[in-house]
Amino acid sequence: RMYDKIINAPLRFPSFMSAEAKSLLTGLLQRKVGDRLGSGPTDGEEIKSHPFFAGLDWDQVYRKELLSWLRKVLLRLGSIDTSNFDLEFTGEKPVDSVVTTTMSETQRTKAQFSGFTYNADSELEK
């Protein structure tokens, strides 16, 4: 049923989505590869020139000079912001984990192979 929808069902978008966003997604999600936005002779330029990206300076994107809206929000809120975590977890009292061994992961791994030896054939003898 799910695969049938992927193959045959028309795309549906939420009402709040802009016409440009719907057009972009419709173009990118064409079922025939040759019909997809960006699959033509101009390649990615077709996507970059889509109205959804109007006003976007692709040179700034390339130089990584643009901050995403999410990054701007996170920078404003600071490093102790927990608003994106469920209250189920942020409301719990912190509990320290008790370490039962002083052995490192490497030491524990080596201990599992205690007494095991292996001598590979020399490459020169082959």
Residue pairs with C-beta under 8 A, 6 or more apart in sequence:
7 31
11 25
11 26
11 29
13 21
13 22
13 25
18 52
20 50
20 51
20 52
20 54
21 52
23 50
23 51
23 52
24 37
24 47
24 50
24 52
27 36
27 37
27 38
27 47
27 50
28 36
28 37
28 38
28 47
29 36
30 36
30 37
33 39
37 46
37 47
37 50
38 44
38 46
38 47
40 46
47 53
48 58
57 66
60 66
67 75
74 81
77 83
82 90
101 108
103 111
